[in-house]
Structure formats: structure tokens, C-alpha cells
Amino acid sequence: MSDKLFDALETCLQEIENGATLENVLARFPDLARELRPILKASIQARSLAVTSPSPEAVRRGRAK
């Protein structure tokens, strides 16, 4: 991965984390959009599948065991 692509990816990921849309961040890097799009889509999907903290009920059940 080139430094230019890596830097653009890092910027895009930060902006998405701060609430920017995929299309908005890709618009900033039109020359890299074709390469960035699949990486960013995968990142967004992975983030949506990330496990959050266990519910208080799950913690209570775990302690009870």
C-alpha cells in the first residue's frame, strides 16, 4: 500500500468515526476512491459487527455462575 493511499485511508477512517459519510470522505480523495471504497466498506461493516460491552444482566448471570 502506498503512503498516499495509507494516509488517505487513515484520514477517511477517522472522519467516518467522527460521523462523516462514506461518500463525503471519498469525495476528498477522488483519485483514490476506487481503491478506498472496498476497504472503507469492509471497515464500516466490521465496526457494525463489533461486540459491545455485555449487558448488566449478562454480567450478573456470569457472576452468579
PDB file of N, H, CA, C and O in Angstrom:
ATOM      1  N   MET A   1       0.856  -1.167   0.000  1.00  0.00           N
ATOM      2  CA  MET A   1       0.000   0.000   0.000  1.00  0.00           C
ATOM      3  C   MET A   1       0.901   1.230   0.000  1.00  0.00           C
ATOM      4  O   MET A   1       1.828   1.334   0.803  1.00  0.00           O
ATOM      5  N   SER A   2       0.624   2.140  -0.892  1.00  0.00           N
ATOM      6  H   SER A   2      -0.129   2.055  -1.545  1.00  0.00           H
ATOM      7  CA  SER A   2       1.444   3.345  -0.981  1.00  0.00           C
ATOM      8  C   SER A   2       1.182   4.256   0.215  1.00  0.00           C
ATOM      9  O   SER A   2       0.138   4.178   0.862  1.00  0.00           O
ATOM     10  N   ASP A   3       2.147   5.112   0.490  1.00  0.00           N
ATOM     11  H   ASP A   3       2.996   5.175  -0.036  1.00  0.00           H
ATOM     12  CA  ASP A   3       1.989   6.057   1.596  1.00  0.00           C
ATOM     13  C   ASP A   3       0.786   6.962   1.378  1.00  0.00           C
ATOM     14  O   ASP A   3       0.063   7.282   2.322  1.00  0.00           O
ATOM     15  N   LYS A   4       0.573   7.375   0.130  1.00  0.00           N
ATOM     16  H   LYS A   4       1.161   7.116  -0.637  1.00  0.00           H
ATOM     17  CA  LYS A   4      -0.551   8.260  -0.185  1.00  0.00           C
ATOM     18  C   LYS A   4      -1.874   7.560   0.122  1.00  0.00           C
ATOM     19  O   LYS A   4      -2.769   8.158   0.719  1.00  0.00           O
ATOM     20  N   LEU A   5      -1.999   6.306  -0.281  1.00  0.00           N
ATOM     21  H   LEU A   5      -1.272   5.820  -0.766  1.00  0.00           H
ATOM     22  CA  LEU A   5      -3.218   5.543  -0.025  1.00  0.00           C
ATOM     23  C   LEU A   5      -3.385   5.301   1.469  1.00  0.00           C
ATOM     24  O   LEU A   5      -4.487   5.441   1.999  1.00  0.00           O
ATOM     25  N   PHE A   6      -2.321   4.945   2.142  1.00  0.00           N
ATOM     26  H   PHE A   6      -1.425   4.831   1.712  1.00  0.00           H
ATOM     27  CA  PHE A   6      -2.380   4.690   3.580  1.00  0.00           C
ATOM     28  C   PHE A   6      -2.821   5.946   4.331  1.00  0.00           C
ATOM     29  O   PHE A   6      -3.677   5.872   5.213  1.00  0.00           O
ATOM     30  N   ASP A   7      -2.245   7.090   3.988  1.00  0.00           N
ATOM     31  H   ASP A   7      -1.550   7.150   3.272  1.00  0.00           H
ATOM     32  CA  ASP A   7      -2.607   8.349   4.646  1.00  0.00           C
ATOM     33  C   ASP A   7      -4.066   8.709   4.385  1.00  0.00           C
ATOM     34  O   ASP A   7      -4.768   9.162   5.289  1.00  0.00           O
ATOM     35  N   ALA A   8      -4.521   8.508   3.155  1.00  0.00           N
ATOM     36  H   ALA A   8      -3.951   8.140   2.420  1.00  0.00           H
ATOM     37  CA  ALA A   8      -5.916   8.788   2.820  1.00  0.00           C
ATOM     38  C   ALA A   8      -6.845   7.853   3.588  1.00  0.00           C
ATOM     39  O   ALA A   8      -7.888   8.284   4.080  1.00  0.00           O
ATOM     40  N   LEU A   9      -6.482   6.600   3.691  1.00  0.00           N
ATOM     41  H   LEU A   9      -5.635   6.250   3.291  1.00  0.00           H
ATOM     42  CA  LEU A   9      -7.285   5.629   4.431  1.00  0.00           C
ATOM     43  C   LEU A   9      -7.390   6.028   5.895  1.00  0.00           C
ATOM     44  O   LEU A   9      -8.476   5.996   6.475  1.00  0.00           O
ATOM     45  N   GLU A  10      -6.294   6.393   6.477  1.00  0.00           N
ATOM     46  H   GLU A  10      -5.412   6.419   6.006  1.00  0.00           H
ATOM     47  CA  GLU A  10      -6.292   6.808   7.881  1.00  0.00           C
ATOM     48  C   GLU A  10      -7.198   8.020   8.086  1.00  0.00           C
ATOM     49  O   GLU A  10      -7.971   8.065   9.044  1.00  0.00           O
ATOM     50  N   THR A  11      -7.105   8.989   7.198  1.00  0.00           N
ATOM     51  H   THR A  11      -6.478   8.952   6.420  1.00  0.00           H
ATOM     52  CA  THR A  11      -7.952  10.179   7.284  1.00  0.00           C
ATOM     53  C   THR A  11      -9.424   9.814   7.144  1.00  0.00           C
ATOM     54  O   THR A  11     -10.264  10.287   7.910  1.00  0.00           O
ATOM     55  N   CYS A  12      -9.730   8.974   6.169  1.00  0.00           N
ATOM     56  H   CYS A  12      -9.048   8.590   5.547  1.00  0.00           H
ATOM     57  CA  CYS A  12     -11.114   8.561   5.941  1.00  0.00           C
ATOM     58  C   CYS A  12     -11.688   7.824   7.147  1.00  0.00           C
ATOM     59  O   CYS A  12     -12.819   8.083   7.557  1.00  0.00           O
ATOM     60  N   LEU A  13     -10.917   6.919   7.708  1.00  0.00           N
ATOM     61  H   LEU A  13      -9.997   6.709   7.375  1.00  0.00           H
ATOM     62  CA  LEU A  13     -11.393   6.163   8.868  1.00  0.00           C
ATOM     63  C   LEU A  13     -11.664   7.075  10.052  1.00  0.00           C
ATOM     64  O   LEU A  13     -12.652   6.895  10.764  1.00  0.00           O
ATOM     65  N   GLN A  14     -10.803   8.043  10.263  1.00  0.00           N
ATOM     66  H   GLN A  14     -10.001   8.189   9.684  1.00  0.00           H
ATOM     67  CA  GLN A  14     -11.010   8.991  11.358  1.00  0.00           C
ATOM     68  C   GLN A  14     -12.278   9.813  11.129  1.00  0.00           C
ATOM     69  O   GLN A  14     -13.067  10.027  12.050  1.00  0.00           O
ATOM     70  N   GLU A  15     -12.461  10.269   9.895  1.00  0.00           N
ATOM     71  H   GLU A  15     -11.821  10.096   9.147  1.00  0.00           H
ATOM     72  CA  GLU A  15     -13.636  11.083   9.594  1.00  0.00           C
ATOM     73  C   GLU A  15     -14.927  10.276   9.713  1.00  0.00           C
ATOM     74  O   GLU A  15     -15.936  10.786  10.202  1.00  0.00           O
ATOM     75  N   ILE A  16     -14.900   9.034   9.274  1.00  0.00           N
ATOM     76  H   ILE A  16     -14.081   8.620   8.877  1.00  0.00           H
ATOM     77  CA  ILE A  16     -16.083   8.174   9.408  1.00  0.00           C
ATOM     78  C   ILE A  16     -16.386   7.938  10.878  1.00  0.00           C
ATOM     79  O   ILE A  16     -17.548   7.943  11.285  1.00  0.00           O
ATOM     80  N   GLU A  17     -15.361   7.734  11.665  1.00  0.00           N
ATOM     81  H   GLU A  17     -14.417   7.730  11.335  1.00  0.00           H
ATOM     82  CA  GLU A  17     -15.554   7.539  13.104  1.00  0.00           C
ATOM     83  C   GLU A  17     -16.187   8.774  13.737  1.00  0.00           C
ATOM     84  O   GLU A  17     -16.918   8.676  14.722  1.00  0.00           O
ATOM     85  N   ASN A  18     -15.898   9.928  13.160  1.00  0.00           N
ATOM     86  H   ASN A  18     -15.304  10.008  12.359  1.00  0.00           H
ATOM     87  CA  ASN A  18     -16.458  11.182  13.674  1.00  0.00           C
ATOM     88  C   ASN A  18     -17.795  11.543  13.040  1.00  0.00           C
ATOM     89  O   ASN A  18     -18.311  12.637  13.269  1.00  0.00           O
ATOM     90  N   GLY A  19     -18.364  10.632  12.241  1.00  0.00           N
ATOM     91  H   GLY A  19     -17.945   9.744  12.056  1.00  0.00           H
ATOM     92  CA  GLY A  19     -19.705  10.825  11.723  1.00  0.00           C
ATOM     93  C   GLY A  19     -19.826  11.161  10.249  1.00  0.00           C
ATOM     94  O   GLY A  19     -20.941  11.328   9.756  1.00  0.00           O
ATOM     95  N   ALA A  20     -18.724  11.265   9.529  1.00  0.00           N
ATOM     96  H   ALA A  20     -17.817  11.128   9.929  1.00  0.00           H
ATOM     97  CA  ALA A  20     -18.794  11.560   8.100  1.00  0.00           C
ATOM     98  C   ALA A  20     -19.325  10.344   7.339  1.00  0.00           C
ATOM     99  O   ALA A  20     -19.175   9.206   7.785  1.00  0.00           O
ATOM    100  N   THR A  21     -19.935  10.596   6.208  1.00  0.00           N
ATOM    101  H   THR A  21     -20.057  11.520   5.846  1.00  0.00           H
ATOM    102  CA  THR A  21     -20.442   9.501   5.379  1.00  0.00           C
ATOM    103  C   THR A  21     -19.339   8.980   4.463  1.00  0.00           C
ATOM    104  O   THR A  21     -18.335   9.651   4.222  1.00  0.00           O
ATOM    105  N   LEU A  22     -19.550   7.790   3.971  1.00  0.00           N
ATOM    106  H   LEU A  22     -20.365   7.245   4.167  1.00  0.00           H
ATOM    107  CA  LEU A  22     -18.597   7.177   3.050  1.00  0.00           C
ATOM    108  C   LEU A  22     -18.404   8.060   1.820  1.00  0.00           C
ATOM    109  O   LEU A  22     -17.274   8.312   1.403  1.00  0.00           O
ATOM    110  N   GLU A  23     -19.493   8.521   1.250  1.00  0.00           N
ATOM    111  H   GLU A  23     -20.412   8.316   1.589  1.00  0.00           H
ATOM    112  CA  GLU A  23     -19.403   9.337   0.038  1.00  0.00           C
ATOM    113  C   GLU A  23     -18.669  10.653   0.288  1.00  0.00           C
ATOM    114  O   GLU A  23     -17.917  11.117  -0.569  1.00  0.00           O
ATOM    115  N   ASN A  24     -18.884  11.249   1.449  1.00  0.00           N
ATOM    116  H   ASN A  24     -19.495  10.872   2.145  1.00  0.00           H
ATOM    117  CA  ASN A  24     -18.199  12.506   1.758  1.00  0.00           C
ATOM    118  C   ASN A  24     -16.693  12.322   1.869  1.00  0.00           C
ATOM    119  O   ASN A  24     -15.927  13.146   1.370  1.00  0.00           O
ATOM    120  N   VAL A  25     -16.265  11.247   2.520  1.00  0.00           N
ATOM    121  H   VAL A  25     -16.887  10.577   2.925  1.00  0.00           H
ATOM    122  CA  VAL A  25     -14.815  11.060   2.667  1.00  0.00           C
ATOM    123  C   VAL A  25     -14.179  10.671   1.339  1.00  0.00           C
ATOM    124  O   VAL A  25     -13.049  11.067   1.054  1.00  0.00           O
ATOM    125  N   LEU A  26     -14.893   9.899   0.527  1.00  0.00           N
ATOM    126  H   LEU A  26     -15.811   9.578   0.759  1.00  0.00           H
ATOM    127  CA  LEU A  26     -14.348   9.525  -0.780  1.00  0.00           C
ATOM    128  C   LEU A  26     -14.242  10.736  -1.703  1.00  0.00           C
ATOM    129  O   LEU A  26     -13.356  10.791  -2.556  1.00  0.00           O
ATOM    130  N   ALA A  27     -15.133  11.698  -1.537  1.00  0.00           N
ATOM    131  H   ALA A  27     -15.852  11.654  -0.844  1.00  0.00           H
ATOM    132  CA  ALA A  27     -15.088  12.909  -2.363  1.00  0.00           C
ATOM    133  C   ALA A  27     -13.803  13.699  -2.130  1.00  0.00           C
ATOM    134  O   ALA A  27     -13.365  14.444  -3.007  1.00  0.00           O
ATOM    135  N   ARG A  28     -13.208  13.543  -0.970  1.00  0.00           N
ATOM    136  H   ARG A  28     -13.564  12.938  -0.258  1.00  0.00           H
ATOM    137  CA  ARG A  28     -11.952  14.237  -0.674  1.00  0.00           C
ATOM    138  C   ARG A  28     -10.774  13.635  -1.423  1.00  0.00           C
ATOM    139  O   ARG A  28      -9.758  14.299  -1.631  1.00  0.00           O
ATOM    140  N   PHE A  29     -10.911  12.374  -1.829  1.00  0.00           N
ATOM    141  H   PHE A  29     -11.736  11.834  -1.660  1.00  0.00           H
ATOM    142  CA  PHE A  29      -9.814  11.660  -2.494  1.00  0.00           C
ATOM    143  C   PHE A  29     -10.320  10.991  -3.774  1.00  0.00           C
ATOM    144  O   PHE A  29     -10.312   9.764  -3.871  1.00  0.00           O
ATOM    145  N   PRO A  30     -10.755  11.778  -4.750  1.00  0.00           N
ATOM    146  CA  PRO A  30     -11.342  11.180  -5.960  1.00  0.00           C
ATOM    147  C   PRO A  30     -10.379  10.280  -6.723  1.00  0.00           C
ATOM    148  O   PRO A  30     -10.809   9.316  -7.357  1.00  0.00           O
ATOM    149  N   ASP A  31      -9.087  10.578  -6.672  1.00  0.00           N
ATOM    150  H   ASP A  31      -8.737  11.361  -6.157  1.00  0.00           H
ATOM    151  CA  ASP A  31      -8.110   9.762  -7.386  1.00  0.00           C
ATOM    152  C   ASP A  31      -7.867   8.408  -6.713  1.00  0.00           C
ATOM    153  O   ASP A  31      -7.333   7.492  -7.338  1.00  0.00           O
ATOM    154  N   LEU A  32      -8.259   8.283  -5.441  1.00  0.00           N
ATOM    155  H   LEU A  32      -8.693   9.028  -4.934  1.00  0.00           H
ATOM    156  CA  LEU A  32      -8.061   7.039  -4.697  1.00  0.00           C
ATOM    157  C   LEU A  32      -9.380   6.353  -4.338  1.00  0.00           C
ATOM    158  O   LEU A  32      -9.379   5.288  -3.720  1.00  0.00           O
ATOM    159  N   ALA A  33     -10.491   6.954  -4.720  1.00  0.00           N
ATOM    160  H   ALA A  33     -10.491   7.819  -5.222  1.00  0.00           H
ATOM    161  CA  ALA A  33     -11.805   6.458  -4.296  1.00  0.00           C
ATOM    162  C   ALA A  33     -12.037   5.001  -4.687  1.00  0.00           C
ATOM    163  O   ALA A  33     -12.602   4.232  -3.909  1.00  0.00           O
ATOM    164  N   ARG A  34     -11.610   4.621  -5.877  1.00  0.00           N
ATOM    165  H   ARG A  34     -11.151   5.246  -6.509  1.00  0.00           H
ATOM    166  CA  ARG A  34     -11.830   3.239  -6.336  1.00  0.00           C
ATOM    167  C   ARG A  34     -11.115   2.234  -5.440  1.00  0.00           C
ATOM    168  O   ARG A  34     -11.630   1.143  -5.198  1.00  0.00           O
ATOM    169  N   GLU A  35      -9.941   2.590  -4.951  1.00  0.00           N
ATOM    170  H   GLU A  35      -9.522   3.477  -5.147  1.00  0.00           H
ATOM    171  CA  GLU A  35      -9.195   1.699  -4.060  1.00  0.00           C
ATOM    172  C   GLU A  35      -9.690   1.785  -2.622  1.00  0.00           C
ATOM    173  O   GLU A  35      -9.701   0.784  -1.905  1.00  0.00           O
ATOM    174  N   LEU A  36     -10.099   2.973  -2.201  1.00  0.00           N
ATOM    175  H   LEU A  36     -10.091   3.786  -2.784  1.00  0.00           H
ATOM    176  CA  LEU A  36     -10.529   3.172  -0.820  1.00  0.00           C
ATOM    177  C   LEU A  36     -11.904   2.574  -0.532  1.00  0.00           C
ATOM    178  O   LEU A  36     -12.141   2.053   0.557  1.00  0.00           O
ATOM    179  N   ARG A  37     -12.808   2.649  -1.506  1.00  0.00           N
ATOM    180  H   ARG A  37     -12.616   3.073  -2.391  1.00  0.00           H
ATOM    181  CA  ARG A  37     -14.195   2.242  -1.270  1.00  0.00           C
ATOM    182  C   ARG A  37     -14.329   0.840  -0.663  1.00  0.00           C
ATOM    183  O   ARG A  37     -14.996   0.704   0.363  1.00  0.00           O
ATOM    184  N   PRO A  38     -13.730  -0.208  -1.244  1.00  0.00           N
ATOM    185  CA  PRO A  38     -13.930  -1.545  -0.655  1.00  0.00           C
ATOM    186  C   PRO A  38     -13.313  -1.677   0.743  1.00  0.00           C
ATOM    187  O   PRO A  38     -13.850  -2.383   1.596  1.00  0.00           O
ATOM    188  N   ILE A  39     -12.213  -1.013   0.967  1.00  0.00           N
ATOM    189  H   ILE A  39     -11.776  -0.439   0.274  1.00  0.00           H
ATOM    190  CA  ILE A  39     -11.572  -1.076   2.296  1.00  0.00           C
ATOM    191  C   ILE A  39     -12.453  -0.391   3.327  1.00  0.00           C
ATOM    192  O   ILE A  39     -12.656  -0.911   4.425  1.00  0.00           O
ATOM    193  N   LEU A  40     -12.973   0.771   2.973  1.00  0.00           N
ATOM    194  H   LEU A  40     -12.808   1.193   2.081  1.00  0.00           H
ATOM    195  CA  LEU A  40     -13.821   1.513   3.907  1.00  0.00           C
ATOM    196  C   LEU A  40     -15.140   0.800   4.151  1.00  0.00           C
ATOM    197  O   LEU A  40     -15.634   0.783   5.279  1.00  0.00           O
ATOM    198  N   LYS A  41     -15.719   0.208   3.106  1.00  0.00           N
ATOM    199  H   LYS A  41     -15.318   0.222   2.191  1.00  0.00           H
ATOM    200  CA  LYS A  41     -16.959  -0.556   3.287  1.00  0.00           C
ATOM    201  C   LYS A  41     -16.740  -1.715   4.253  1.00  0.00           C
ATOM    202  O   LYS A  41     -17.567  -1.962   5.131  1.00  0.00           O
ATOM    203  N   ALA A  42     -15.635  -2.418   4.090  1.00  0.00           N
ATOM    204  H   ALA A  42     -14.963  -2.218   3.377  1.00  0.00           H
ATOM    205  CA  ALA A  42     -15.323  -3.540   4.985  1.00  0.00           C
ATOM    206  C   ALA A  42     -15.143  -3.049   6.415  1.00  0.00           C
ATOM    207  O   ALA A  42     -15.587  -3.701   7.359  1.00  0.00           O
ATOM    208  N   SER A  43     -14.503  -1.918   6.571  1.00  0.00           N
ATOM    209  H   SER A  43     -14.143  -1.388   5.803  1.00  0.00           H
ATOM    210  CA  SER A  43     -14.294  -1.357   7.903  1.00  0.00           C
ATOM    211  C   SER A  43     -15.618  -0.979   8.560  1.00  0.00           C
ATOM    212  O   SER A  43     -15.832  -1.239   9.745  1.00  0.00           O
ATOM    213  N   ILE A  44     -16.501  -0.364   7.781  1.00  0.00           N
ATOM    214  H   ILE A  44     -16.328  -0.153   6.819  1.00  0.00           H
ATOM    215  CA  ILE A  44     -17.806   0.028   8.307  1.00  0.00           C
ATOM    216  C   ILE A  44     -18.608  -1.207   8.712  1.00  0.00           C
ATOM    217  O   ILE A  44     -19.247  -1.215   9.764  1.00  0.00           O
ATOM    218  N   GLN A  45     -18.576  -2.246   7.884  1.00  0.00           N
ATOM    219  H   GLN A  45     -18.057  -2.240   7.030  1.00  0.00           H
ATOM    220  CA  GLN A  45     -19.295  -3.478   8.205  1.00  0.00           C
ATOM    221  C   GLN A  45     -18.713  -4.143   9.446  1.00  0.00           C
ATOM    222  O   GLN A  45     -19.458  -4.612  10.306  1.00  0.00           O
ATOM    223  N   ALA A  46     -17.403  -4.185   9.540  1.00  0.00           N
ATOM    224  H   ALA A  46     -16.799  -3.804   8.841  1.00  0.00           H
ATOM    225  CA  ALA A  46     -16.765  -4.803  10.706  1.00  0.00           C
ATOM    226  C   ALA A  46     -17.111  -4.044  11.979  1.00  0.00           C
ATOM    227  O   ALA A  46     -17.353  -4.646  13.026  1.00  0.00           O
ATOM    228  N   ARG A  47     -17.134  -2.736  11.883  1.00  0.00           N
ATOM    229  H   ARG A  47     -16.938  -2.247  11.033  1.00  0.00           H
ATOM    230  CA  ARG A  47     -17.476  -1.928  13.056  1.00  0.00           C
ATOM    231  C   ARG A  47     -18.900  -2.202  13.508  1.00  0.00           C
ATOM    232  O   ARG A  47     -19.174  -2.233  14.707  1.00  0.00           O
ATOM    233  N   SER A  48     -19.809  -2.400  12.559  1.00  0.00           N
ATOM    234  H   SER A  48     -19.586  -2.374  11.584  1.00  0.00           H
ATOM    235  CA  SER A  48     -21.201  -2.656  12.922  1.00  0.00           C
ATOM    236  C   SER A  48     -21.367  -4.030  13.576  1.00  0.00           C
ATOM    237  O   SER A  48     -22.335  -4.262  14.300  1.00  0.00           O
ATOM    238  N   LEU A  49     -20.437  -4.927  13.322  1.00  0.00           N
ATOM    239  H   LEU A  49     -19.650  -4.739  12.734  1.00  0.00           H
ATOM    240  CA  LEU A  49     -20.499  -6.262  13.910  1.00  0.00           C
ATOM    241  C   LEU A  49     -19.733  -6.368  15.225  1.00  0.00           C
ATOM    242  O   LEU A  49     -19.787  -7.396  15.900  1.00  0.00           O
ATOM    243  N   ALA A  50     -19.029  -5.314  15.584  1.00  0.00           N
ATOM    244  H   ALA A  50     -18.985  -4.478  15.036  1.00  0.00           H
ATOM    245  CA  ALA A  50     -18.197  -5.332  16.789  1.00  0.00           C
ATOM    246  C   ALA A  50     -19.049  -5.598  18.017  1.00  0.00           C
ATOM    247  O   ALA A  50     -20.176  -5.118  18.133  1.00  0.00           O
ATOM    248  N   VAL A  51     -18.493  -6.359  18.914  1.00  0.00           N
ATOM    249  H   VAL A  51     -17.577  -6.749  18.821  1.00  0.00           H
ATOM    250  CA  VAL A  51     -19.181  -6.696  20.156  1.00  0.00           C
ATOM    251  C   VAL A  51     -19.094  -5.502  21.097  1.00  0.00           C
ATOM    252  O   VAL A  51     -18.024  -4.933  21.315  1.00  0.00           O
ATOM    253  N   THR A  52     -20.217  -5.150  21.635  1.00  0.00           N
ATOM    254  H   THR A  52     -21.086  -5.613  21.458  1.00  0.00           H
ATOM    255  CA  THR A  52     -20.242  -4.071  22.615  1.00  0.00           C
ATOM    256  C   THR A  52     -20.079  -4.662  24.011  1.00  0.00           C
ATOM    257  O   THR A  52     -19.982  -5.879  24.168  1.00  0.00           O
ATOM    258  N   SER A  53     -20.050  -3.827  24.988  1.00  0.00           N
ATOM    259  H   SER A  53     -20.129  -2.839  24.861  1.00  0.00           H
ATOM    260  CA  SER A  53     -19.933  -4.298  26.367  1.00  0.00           C
ATOM    261  C   SER A  53     -21.122  -5.172  26.713  1.00  0.00           C
ATOM    262  O   SER A  53     -22.230  -4.941  26.229  1.00  0.00           O
ATOM    263  N   PRO A  54     -20.895  -6.176  27.550  1.00  0.00           N
ATOM    264  CA  PRO A  54     -22.015  -7.039  27.929  1.00  0.00           C
ATOM    265  C   PRO A  54     -23.061  -6.249  28.714  1.00  0.00           C
ATOM    266  O   PRO A  54     -22.749  -5.286  29.415  1.00  0.00           O
ATOM    267  N   SER A  55     -24.292  -6.682  28.575  1.00  0.00           N
ATOM    268  H   SER A  55     -24.545  -7.464  28.005  1.00  0.00           H
ATOM    269  CA  SER A  55     -25.375  -6.017  29.301  1.00  0.00           C
ATOM    270  C   SER A  55     -25.210  -6.277  30.798  1.00  0.00           C
ATOM    271  O   SER A  55     -24.582  -7.261  31.188  1.00  0.00           O
ATOM    272  N   PRO A  56     -25.761  -5.418  31.625  1.00  0.00           N
ATOM    273  CA  PRO A  56     -25.689  -5.655  33.072  1.00  0.00           C
ATOM    274  C   PRO A  56     -26.267  -7.012  33.457  1.00  0.00           C
ATOM    275  O   PRO A  56     -25.793  -7.661  34.390  1.00  0.00           O
ATOM    276  N   GLU A  57     -27.301  -7.432  32.725  1.00  0.00           N
ATOM    277  H   GLU A  57     -27.686  -6.906  31.967  1.00  0.00           H
ATOM    278  CA  GLU A  57     -27.901  -8.753  33.003  1.00  0.00           C
ATOM    279  C   GLU A  57     -26.898  -9.871  32.737  1.00  0.00           C
ATOM    280  O   GLU A  57     -26.803 -10.816  33.520  1.00  0.00           O
ATOM    281  N   ALA A  58     -26.154  -9.773  31.646  1.00  0.00           N
ATOM    282  H   ALA A  58     -26.232  -9.005  31.010  1.00  0.00           H
ATOM    283  CA  ALA A  58     -25.159 -10.797  31.325  1.00  0.00           C
ATOM    284  C   ALA A  58     -24.045 -10.811  32.364  1.00  0.00           C
ATOM    285  O   ALA A  58     -23.571 -11.881  32.744  1.00  0.00           O
ATOM    286  N   VAL A  59     -23.633  -9.668  32.816  1.00  0.00           N
ATOM    287  H   VAL A  59     -24.018  -8.799  32.508  1.00  0.00           H
ATOM    288  CA  VAL A  59     -22.595  -9.587  33.855  1.00  0.00           C
ATOM    289  C   VAL A  59     -23.104 -10.240  35.137  1.00  0.00           C
ATOM    290  O   VAL A  59     -22.378 -10.998  35.781  1.00  0.00           O
ATOM    291  N   ARG A  60     -24.338  -9.952  35.505  1.00  0.00           N
ATOM    292  H   ARG A  60     -24.928  -9.336  34.982  1.00  0.00           H
ATOM    293  CA  ARG A  60     -24.921 -10.518  36.726  1.00  0.00           C
ATOM    294  C   ARG A  60     -24.982 -12.037  36.632  1.00  0.00           C
ATOM    295  O   ARG A  60     -24.633 -12.735  37.583  1.00  0.00           O
ATOM    296  N   ARG A  61     -25.429 -12.552  35.476  1.00  0.00           N
ATOM    297  H   ARG A  61     -25.713 -11.984  34.703  1.00  0.00           H
ATOM    298  CA  ARG A  61     -25.512 -14.012  35.306  1.00  0.00           C
ATOM    299  C   ARG A  61     -24.139 -14.651  35.379  1.00  0.00           C
ATOM    300  O   ARG A  61     -23.972 -15.720  35.965  1.00  0.00           O
ATOM    301  N   GLY A  62     -23.153 -13.991  34.780  1.00  0.00           N
ATOM    302  H   GLY A  62     -23.288 -13.122  34.303  1.00  0.00           H
ATOM    303  CA  GLY A  62     -21.798 -14.512  34.814  1.00  0.00           C
ATOM    304  C   GLY A  62     -21.240 -14.572  36.220  1.00  0.00           C
ATOM    305  O   GLY A  62     -20.573 -15.538  36.589  1.00  0.00           O
ATOM    306  N   ARG A  63     -21.505 -13.563  36.988  1.00  0.00           N
ATOM    307  H   ARG A  63     -22.047 -12.778  36.688  1.00  0.00           H
ATOM    308  CA  ARG A  63     -21.045 -13.558  38.386  1.00  0.00           C
ATOM    309  C   ARG A  63     -21.748 -14.608  39.209  1.00  0.00           C
ATOM    310  O   ARG A  63     -21.155 -15.206  40.106  1.00  0.00           O
ATOM    311  N   ALA A  64     -23.022 -14.835  38.903  1.00  0.00           N
ATOM    312  H   ALA A  64     -23.504 -14.349  38.174  1.00  0.00           H
ATOM    313  CA  ALA A  64     -23.798 -15.819  39.655  1.00  0.00           C
ATOM    314  C   ALA A  64     -23.274 -17.243  39.414  1.00  0.00           C
ATOM    315  O   ALA A  64     -23.364 -18.098  40.295  1.00  0.00           O
ATOM    316  N   LYS A  65     -22.729 -17.489  38.224  1.00  0.00           N
ATOM    317  H   LYS A  65     -22.655 -16.795  37.508  1.00  0.00           H
ATOM    318  CA  LYS A  65     -22.196 -18.814  37.920  1.00  0.00           C
ATOM    319  C   LYS A  65     -20.918 -19.011  38.663  1.00  0.00           C
ATOM    320  O   LYS A  65     -20.295 -20.067  38.551  1.00  0.00           O
TER     321      LYS A  65
END
